[in-house]
Amino acid sequence: MTLRFIGVDPDTGQQGSPTIWIDDASGEIIVQGWKPSPDLEAACAASPAPGHTPGIPAHEAVVRIPARRVPMLREACDVAERTRLS
């Protein structure tokens, strides 16, 4: 697996940093973010969505990404799309 570093949140200092990579082999976006509070995780698990079974499976996780990282996510999406197409 080869991960391409996209960016890290420079505004988080030494408290951990939301980070984004692209897996060059699969084109998948890899996200490191803050763990949600129990209340937020429960709200996500209970949130209705068409075709979605409520709950968070044990093999999945909810992460928080600061809104200021949207440009980084856009870049990751562009890179992932180009990786898939090449």
N, CA, C and O atoms as a Tinker XYZ file with bonds, in Angstrom:
   344  protein
     1  N      0.855000   -1.179000    0.000000    73     2
     2  CA     0.000000    0.000000    0.000000    64     1     3
     3  C      0.897000    1.236000    0.000000    63     2     4     5
     4  O      1.805000    1.361000    0.821000    81     3
     5  N      0.629000    2.134000   -0.923000    73     3     6
     6  CA     1.366000    3.388000   -0.991000    64     5     7
     7  C      0.410000    4.521000   -0.697000    63     6     8     9
     8  O     -0.554000    4.736000   -1.431000    81     7
     9  N      0.675000    5.244000    0.373000    73     7    10
    10  CA    -0.174000    6.377000    0.735000    64     9    11
    11  C      0.464000    7.668000    0.258000    63    10    12    13
    12  O      1.652000    7.911000    0.469000    81    11
    13  N     -0.349000    8.488000   -0.390000    73    11    14
    14  CA     0.089000    9.810000   -0.818000    64    13    15
    15  C     -0.464000   10.822000    0.173000    63    14    16    17
    16  O     -1.679000   10.957000    0.317000    81    15
    17  N      0.422000   11.529000    0.851000    73    15    18
    18  CA     0.029000   12.542000    1.812000    64    17    19
    19  C     -0.603000   13.713000    1.078000    63    18    20    21
    20  O     -0.020000   14.253000    0.138000    81    19
    21  N     -1.815000   14.111000    1.518000    73    19    22
    22  CA    -2.499000   15.269000    0.933000    64    21    23
    23  C     -2.311000   16.487000    1.823000    63    22    24    25
    24  O     -1.950000   17.559000    1.338000    81    23
    25  N     -2.551000   16.334000    3.112000    73    23    26
    26  CA    -2.381000   17.483000    3.990000    64    25    27
    27  C     -2.758000   17.179000    5.417000    63    26    28    29
    28  O     -3.448000   16.203000    5.710000    81    27
    29  N     -2.288000   18.041000    6.302000    73    27    30
    30  CA    -2.565000   17.954000    7.729000    64    29    31
    31  C     -3.058000   19.318000    8.192000    63    30    32    33
    32  O     -2.631000   20.349000    7.672000    81    31
    33  N     -3.941000   19.321000    9.155000    73    31    34
    34  CA    -4.503000   20.563000    9.664000    64    33    35
    35  C     -3.448000   21.303000   10.489000    63    34    36    37
    36  O     -3.102000   20.850000   11.579000    81    35
    37  N     -2.935000   22.420000    9.998000    73    35    38
    38  CA    -1.888000   23.141000   10.716000    64    37    39
    39  C     -2.408000   23.884000   11.944000    63    38    40    41
    40  O     -1.616000   24.355000   12.761000    81    39
    41  N     -3.725000   23.995000   12.084000    73    39    42
    42  CA    -4.291000   24.772000   13.188000    64    41    43
    43  C     -4.498000   23.960000   14.461000    63    42    44    45
    44  O     -5.024000   24.489000   15.440000    81    43
    45  N     -4.096000   22.682000   14.476000    73    43    46
    46  CA    -4.349000   21.867000   15.668000    64    45    47
    47  C     -3.150000   21.775000   16.588000    63    46    48    49
    48  O     -3.249000   21.172000   17.657000    81    47
    49  N     -2.031000   22.346000   16.216000    73    47    50
    50  CA    -0.866000   22.350000   17.098000    64    49    51
    51  C     -0.419000   20.942000   17.448000    63    50    52    53
    52  O     -0.332000   20.073000   16.580000    81    51
    53  N     -0.140000   20.725000   18.716000    73    51    54
    54  CA     0.364000   19.436000   19.182000    64    53    55
    55  C     -0.744000   18.520000   19.685000    63    54    56    57
    56  O     -0.448000   17.486000   20.283000    81    55
    57  N     -2.012000   18.865000   19.464000    73    55    58
    58  CA    -3.114000   18.068000   19.989000    64    57    59
    59  C     -3.613000   17.014000   19.004000    63    58    60    61
    60  O     -4.746000   16.551000   19.136000    81    59
    61  N     -2.831000   16.634000   18.056000    73    59    62
    62  CA    -3.292000   15.699000   17.030000    64    61    63
    63  C     -3.785000   16.502000   15.850000    63    62    64    65
    64  O     -4.188000   17.656000   15.997000    81    63
    65  N     -3.754000   15.909000   14.712000    73    63    66
    66  CA    -4.060000   16.690000   13.522000    64    65    67
    67  C     -4.901000   15.905000   12.542000    63    66    68    69
    68  O     -4.491000   14.828000   12.110000    81    67
    69  N     -6.068000   16.413000   12.177000    73    67    70
    70  CA    -6.809000   15.789000   11.088000    64    69    71
    71  C     -5.924000   15.759000    9.835000    63    70    72    73
    72  O     -5.400000   16.786000    9.405000    81    71
    73  N     -5.773000   14.576000    9.270000    73    71    74
    74  CA    -4.859000   14.351000    8.158000    64    73    75
    75  C     -5.575000   13.574000    7.072000    63    74    76    77
    76  O     -6.469000   12.776000    7.354000    81    75
    77  N     -5.181000   13.806000    5.834000    73    75    78
    78  CA    -5.800000   13.112000    4.706000    64    77    79
    79  C     -4.712000   12.571000    3.792000    63    78    80    81
    80  O     -3.735000   13.253000    3.485000    81    79
    81  N     -4.909000   11.309000    3.359000    73    79    82
    82  CA    -4.032000   10.635000    2.408000    64    81    83
    83  C     -4.884000   10.040000    1.298000    63    82    84    85
    84  O     -6.104000    9.938000    1.424000    81    83
    85  N     -4.228000    9.646000    0.205000    73    83    86
    86  CA    -4.846000    8.864000   -0.859000    64    85    87
    87  C     -4.074000    7.558000   -0.945000    63    86    88    89
    88  O     -2.843000    7.565000   -0.935000    81    87
    89  N     -4.778000    6.445000   -1.031000    73    87    90
    90  CA    -4.163000    5.156000   -1.306000    64    89    91
    91  C     -3.999000    5.092000   -2.818000    63    90    92    93
    92  O     -4.984000    4.951000   -3.544000    81    91
    93  N     -2.764000    5.193000   -3.298000    73    91    94
    94  CA    -2.523000    5.240000   -4.744000    64    93    95
    95  C     -2.966000    3.972000   -5.462000    63    94    96    97
    96  O     -3.310000    4.026000   -6.643000    81    95
    97  N     -2.963000    2.850000   -4.783000    73    95    98
    98  CA    -3.364000    1.598000   -5.432000    64    97    99
    99  C     -4.869000    1.520000   -5.636000    63    98   100   101
   100  O     -5.332000    1.113000   -6.701000    81    99
   101  N     -5.631000    1.906000   -4.623000    73    99   102
   102  CA    -7.092000    1.768000   -4.702000    64   101   103
   103  C     -7.801000    3.065000   -5.052000    63   102   104   105
   104  O     -8.954000    3.042000   -5.481000    81   103
   105  N     -7.123000    4.208000   -4.874000    73   103   106
   106  CA    -7.760000    5.502000   -5.095000    64   105   107
   107  C     -8.643000    5.931000   -3.943000    63   106   108   109
   108  O     -9.371000    6.918000   -4.051000    81   107
   109  N     -8.588000    5.196000   -2.833000    73   107   110
   110  CA    -9.427000    5.531000   -1.682000    64   109   111
   111  C     -8.845000    6.696000   -0.897000    63   110   112   113
   112  O     -7.630000    6.885000   -0.845000    81   111
   113  N     -9.731000    7.470000   -0.290000    73   111   114
   114  CA    -9.343000    8.586000    0.575000    64   113   115
   115  C     -9.240000    8.043000    1.998000    63   114   116   117
   116  O    -10.176000    7.417000    2.497000    81   115
   117  N     -8.109000    8.282000    2.646000    73   115   118
   118  CA    -7.874000    7.844000    4.018000    64   117   119
   119  C     -7.902000    9.093000    4.898000    63   118   120   121
   120  O     -7.207000   10.072000    4.627000    81   119
   121  N     -8.721000    9.045000    5.963000    73   119   122
   122  CA    -8.941000   10.213000    6.805000    64   121   123
   123  C     -8.598000    9.895000    8.251000    63   122   124   125
   124  O     -9.043000    8.888000    8.802000    81   123
   125  N     -7.813000   10.751000    8.848000    73   123   126
   126  CA    -7.578000   10.719000   10.292000    64   125   127
   127  C     -8.269000   11.949000   10.848000    63   126   128   129
   128  O     -8.053000   13.062000   10.368000    81   127
   129  N     -9.094000   11.749000   11.854000    73   127   130
   130  CA    -9.808000   12.883000   12.435000    64   129   131
   131  C    -10.017000   12.686000   13.923000    63   130   132   133
   132  O     -9.555000   11.704000   14.503000    81   131
   133  N    -10.704000   13.612000   14.525000    73   131   134
   134  CA   -10.984000   13.522000   15.956000    64   133   135
   135  C    -12.097000   12.522000   16.211000    63   134   136   137
   136  O    -13.046000   12.435000   15.432000    81   135
   137  N    -11.989000   11.777000   17.279000    73   135   138
   138  CA   -13.065000   10.879000   17.684000    64   137   139
   139  C    -14.265000   11.727000   18.103000    63   138   140   141
   140  O    -14.098000   12.792000   18.696000    81   139
   141  N    -15.455000   11.263000   17.799000    73   139   142
   142  CA   -16.643000   12.028000   18.189000    64   141   143
   143  C    -16.943000   11.840000   19.667000    63   142   144   145
   144  O    -16.499000   10.879000   20.294000    81   143
   145  N    -17.696000   12.769000   20.199000    73   143   146
   146  CA   -18.193000   12.589000   21.561000    64   145   147
   147  C    -19.218000   11.457000   21.532000    63   146   148   149
   148  O    -19.767000   11.150000   20.474000    81   147
   149  N    -19.479000   10.840000   22.671000    73   147   150
   150  CA   -20.515000    9.800000   22.702000    64   149   151
   151  C    -21.868000   10.313000   22.191000    63   150   152   153
   152  O    -22.599000    9.575000   21.529000    81   151
   153  N    -22.202000   11.567000   22.494000    73   151   154
   154  CA   -23.472000   12.131000   22.029000    64   153   155
   155  C    -23.514000   12.241000   20.506000    63   154   156   157
   156  O    -24.527000   11.913000   19.888000    81   155
   157  N    -22.416000   12.701000   19.898000    73   155   158
   158  CA   -22.380000   12.821000   18.446000    64   157   159
   159  C    -22.429000   11.439000   17.792000    63   158   160   161
   160  O    -23.141000   11.246000   16.807000    81   159
   161  N    -21.688000   10.493000   18.326000    73   159   162
   162  CA   -21.705000    9.147000   17.768000    64   161   163
   163  C    -23.104000    8.542000   17.848000    63   162   164   165
   164  O    -23.558000    7.888000   16.909000    81   163
   165  N    -23.784000    8.761000   18.973000    73   163   166
   166  CA   -25.148000    8.243000   19.118000    64   165   167
   167  C    -26.095000    8.910000   18.125000    63   166   168   169
   168  O    -26.976000    8.258000   17.566000    81   167
   169  N    -25.909000   10.211000   17.907000    73   167   170
   170  CA   -26.758000   10.919000   16.949000    64   169   171
   171  C    -26.524000   10.399000   15.532000    63   170   172   173
   172  O    -27.475000   10.237000   14.767000    81   171
   173  N    -25.273000   10.138000   15.182000    73   171   174
   174  CA   -24.967000    9.583000   13.858000    64   173   175
   175  C    -25.574000    8.192000   13.716000    63   174   176   177
   176  O    -26.137000    7.859000   12.673000    81   175
   177  N    -25.459000    7.386000   14.759000    73   175   178
   178  CA   -25.978000    6.018000   14.715000    64   177   179
   179  C    -27.497000    6.011000   14.565000    63   178   180   181
   180  O    -28.055000    5.108000   13.942000    81   179
   181  N    -28.164000    7.012000   15.131000    73   179   182
   182  CA   -29.626000    7.055000   15.105000    64   181   183
   183  C    -30.177000    7.825000   13.901000    63   182   184   185
   184  O    -31.373000    7.768000   13.616000    81   183
   185  N    -29.306000    8.538000   13.203000    73   183   186
   186  CA   -29.759000    9.392000   12.107000    64   185   187
   187  C    -30.348000    8.566000   10.966000    63   186   188   189
   188  O    -29.683000    7.680000   10.429000    81   187
   189  N    -31.594000    8.857000   10.598000    73   187   190
   190  CA   -32.191000    8.100000    9.490000    64   189   191
   191  C    -31.600000    8.538000    8.149000    63   190   192   193
   192  O    -31.345000    9.719000    7.915000    81   191
   193  N    -31.395000    7.566000    7.291000    73   191   194
   194  CA   -30.922000    7.846000    5.943000    64   193   195
   195  C    -31.518000    6.791000    5.026000    63   194   196   197
   196  O    -31.572000    5.617000    5.395000    81   195
   197  N    -31.964000    7.181000    3.842000    73   195   198
   198  CA   -32.548000    6.209000    2.929000    64   197   199
   199  C    -31.576000    5.062000    2.634000    63   198   200   201
   200  O    -30.426000    5.298000    2.265000    81   199
   201  N    -32.035000    3.845000    2.796000    73   199   202
   202  CA   -31.218000    2.681000    2.501000    64   201   203
   203  C    -30.115000    2.396000    3.497000    63   202   204   205
   204  O    -29.241000    1.571000    3.232000    81   203
   205  N    -30.139000    3.064000    4.640000    73   203   206
   206  CA   -29.084000    2.917000    5.637000    64   205   207
   207  C    -29.653000    2.306000    6.901000    63   206   208   209
   208  O    -30.639000    2.805000    7.443000    81   207
   209  N    -29.048000    1.236000    7.374000    73   207   210
   210  CA   -29.469000    0.625000    8.629000    64   209   211
   211  C    -28.914000    1.460000    9.768000    63   210   212   213
   212  O    -27.717000    1.747000    9.788000    81   211
   213  N    -29.754000    1.858000   10.719000    73   211   214
   214  CA   -29.248000    2.644000   11.855000    64   213   215
   215  C    -28.142000    1.891000   12.595000    63   214   216   217
   216  O    -28.115000    0.660000   12.617000    81   215
   217  N    -27.253000    2.640000   13.185000    73   215   218
   218  CA   -26.152000    2.070000   13.947000    64   217   219
   219  C    -24.836000    2.258000   13.215000    63   218   220   221
   220  O    -24.808000    2.631000   12.042000    81   219
   221  N    -23.758000    1.997000   13.917000    73   219   222
   222  CA   -22.416000    2.066000   13.352000    64   221   223
   223  C    -21.792000    0.692000   13.541000    63   222   224   225
   224  O    -21.539000    0.280000   14.673000    81   223
   225  N    -21.541000   -0.022000   12.453000    73   223   226
   226  CA   -20.954000   -1.349000   12.581000    64   225   227
   227  C    -19.604000   -1.300000   13.302000    63   226   228   229
   228  O    -18.905000   -0.288000   13.258000    81   227
   229  N    -19.252000   -2.383000   13.953000    73   227   230
   230  CA   -18.010000   -2.444000   14.725000    64   229   231
   231  C    -16.776000   -2.197000   13.853000    63   230   232   233
   232  O    -15.755000   -1.737000   14.363000    81   231
   233  N    -16.847000   -2.490000   12.560000    73   231   234
   234  CA   -15.691000   -2.302000   11.686000    64   233   235
   235  C    -15.644000   -0.904000   11.054000    63   234   236   237
   236  O    -14.805000   -0.644000   10.192000    81   235
   237  N    -16.535000   -0.010000   11.476000    73   235   238
   238  CA   -16.560000    1.360000   10.957000    64   237   239
   239  C    -16.381000    2.354000   12.100000    63   238   240   241
   240  O    -16.479000    1.989000   13.272000    81   239
   241  N    -16.117000    3.614000   11.751000    73   239   242
   242  CA   -15.923000    4.651000   12.759000    64   241   243
   243  C    -16.460000    5.977000   12.243000    63   242   244   245
   244  O    -16.521000    6.207000   11.035000    81   243
   245  N    -16.838000    6.824000   13.145000    73   243   246
   246  CA   -17.217000    8.199000   12.849000    64   245   247
   247  C    -16.034000    9.064000   13.266000    63   246   248   249
   248  O    -15.516000    8.909000   14.372000    81   247
   249  N    -15.602000    9.976000   12.393000    73   247   250
   250  CA   -14.530000   10.910000   12.742000    64   249   251
   251  C    -15.013000   12.323000   12.461000    63   250   252   253
   252  O    -15.869000   12.548000   11.605000    81   251
   253  N    -14.458000   13.249000   13.184000    73   251   254
   254  CA   -14.789000   14.661000   12.988000    64   253   255
   255  C    -13.669000   15.320000   12.201000    63   254   256   257
   256  O    -12.491000   15.154000   12.517000    81   255
   257  N    -14.047000   16.070000   11.174000    73   255   258
   258  CA   -13.091000   16.810000   10.353000    64   257   259
   259  C    -13.491000   18.281000   10.417000    63   258   260   261
   260  O    -14.642000   18.610000   10.130000    81   259
   261  N    -12.575000   19.172000   10.785000    73   259   262
   262  CA   -12.948000   20.586000   10.857000    64   261   263
   263  C    -13.329000   21.146000    9.484000    63   262   264   265
   264  O    -12.750000   20.764000    8.467000    81   263
   265  N    -14.287000   22.033000    9.466000    73   263   266
   266  CA   -14.766000   22.627000    8.217000    64   265   267
   267  C    -13.636000   23.307000    7.448000    63   266   268   269
   268  O    -13.674000   23.372000    6.219000    81   267
   269  N    -12.647000   23.806000    8.152000    73   267   270
   270  CA   -11.533000   24.478000    7.466000    64   269   271
   271  C    -10.721000   23.498000    6.620000    63   270   272   273
   272  O     -9.863000   23.923000    5.846000    81   271
   273  N    -10.976000   22.200000    6.755000    73   271   274
   274  CA   -10.271000   21.181000    5.972000    64   273   275
   275  C    -11.014000   20.821000    4.691000    63   274   276   277
   276  O    -10.581000   19.924000    3.967000    81   275
   277  N    -12.113000   21.494000    4.397000    73   275   278
   278  CA   -12.859000   21.219000    3.161000    64   277   279
   279  C    -11.972000   21.351000    1.923000    63   278   280   281
   280  O    -12.060000   20.493000    1.045000    81   279
   281  N    -11.129000   22.370000    1.802000    73   279   282
   282  CA   -10.262000   22.437000    0.619000    64   281   283
   283  C     -9.362000   21.199000    0.496000    63   282   284   285
   284  O     -9.118000   20.716000   -0.611000    81   283
   285  N     -8.873000   20.690000    1.621000    73   283   286
   286  CA    -8.036000   19.497000    1.601000    64   285   287
   287  C     -8.856000   18.292000    1.137000    63   286   288   289
   288  O     -8.351000   17.461000    0.382000    81   287
   289  N    -10.098000   18.186000    1.572000    73   287   290
   290  CA   -10.958000   17.091000    1.126000    64   289   291
   291  C    -11.241000   17.197000   -0.368000    63   290   292   293
   292  O    -11.265000   16.184000   -1.068000    81   291
   293  N    -11.455000   18.403000   -0.858000    73   291   294
   294  CA   -11.665000   18.590000   -2.297000    64   293   295
   295  C    -10.434000   18.131000   -3.084000    63   294   296   297
   296  O    -10.552000   17.456000   -4.107000    81   295
   297  N     -9.276000   18.503000   -2.599000    73   295   298
   298  CA    -8.045000   18.079000   -3.262000    64   297   299
   299  C     -7.938000   16.555000   -3.253000    63   298   300   301
   300  O     -7.578000   15.947000   -4.262000    81   299
   301  N     -8.249000   15.941000   -2.112000    73   299   302
   302  CA    -8.196000   14.482000   -2.015000    64   301   303
   303  C     -9.170000   13.838000   -2.995000    63   302   304   305
   304  O     -8.840000   12.837000   -3.630000    81   303
   305  N    -10.350000   14.397000   -3.118000    73   303   306
   306  CA   -11.333000   13.850000   -4.064000    64   305   307
   307  C    -10.817000   13.955000   -5.496000    63   306   308   309
   308  O    -10.972000   13.021000   -6.283000    81   307
   309  N    -10.209000   15.083000   -5.836000    73   307   310
   310  CA    -9.653000   15.254000   -7.182000    64   309   311
   311  C     -8.544000   14.246000   -7.438000    63   310   312   313
   312  O     -8.500000   13.633000   -8.505000    81   311
   313  N     -7.646000   14.065000   -6.473000    73   311   314
   314  CA    -6.539000   13.118000   -6.629000    64   313   315
   315  C     -7.085000   11.701000   -6.734000    63   314   316   317
   316  O     -6.626000   10.921000   -7.569000    81   315
   317  N     -8.060000   11.361000   -5.896000    73   315   318
   318  CA    -8.638000   10.021000   -5.932000    64   317   319
   319  C     -9.283000    9.744000   -7.286000    63   318   320   321
   320  O     -9.146000    8.651000   -7.834000    81   319
   321  N     -9.974000   10.723000   -7.812000    73   319   322
   322  CA   -10.618000   10.547000   -9.111000    64   321   323
   323  C     -9.590000   10.360000  -10.215000    63   322   324   325
   324  O     -9.751000    9.495000  -11.076000    81   323
   325  N     -8.526000   11.172000  -10.193000    73   323   326
   326  CA    -7.470000   11.028000  -11.201000    64   325   327
   327  C     -6.786000    9.667000  -11.067000    63   326   328   329
   328  O     -6.455000    9.047000  -12.077000    81   327
   329  N     -6.569000    9.194000   -9.840000    73   327   330
   330  CA    -5.936000    7.894000   -9.602000    64   329   331
   331  C     -6.790000    6.787000  -10.192000    63   330   332   333
   332  O     -6.271000    5.859000  -10.812000    81   331
   333  N     -8.072000    6.879000  -10.005000    73   331   334
   334  CA    -8.997000    5.855000  -10.508000    64   333   335
   335  C     -9.033000    5.841000  -12.025000    63   334   336   337
   336  O     -9.195000    4.787000  -12.640000    81   335
   337  N     -8.883000    7.003000  -12.621000    73   335   338
   338  CA    -8.969000    7.105000  -14.074000    64   337   339
   339  C     -7.669000    6.759000  -14.789000    63   338   340   341
   340  O     -7.682000    6.481000  -15.988000    81   339
   341  N     -6.560000    6.772000  -14.081000    73   339   342
   342  CA    -5.268000    6.524000  -14.758000    64   341   343
   343  C     -4.925000    5.059000  -14.818000    63   342   344
   344  O     -3.879000    4.692000  -15.353000    81   343
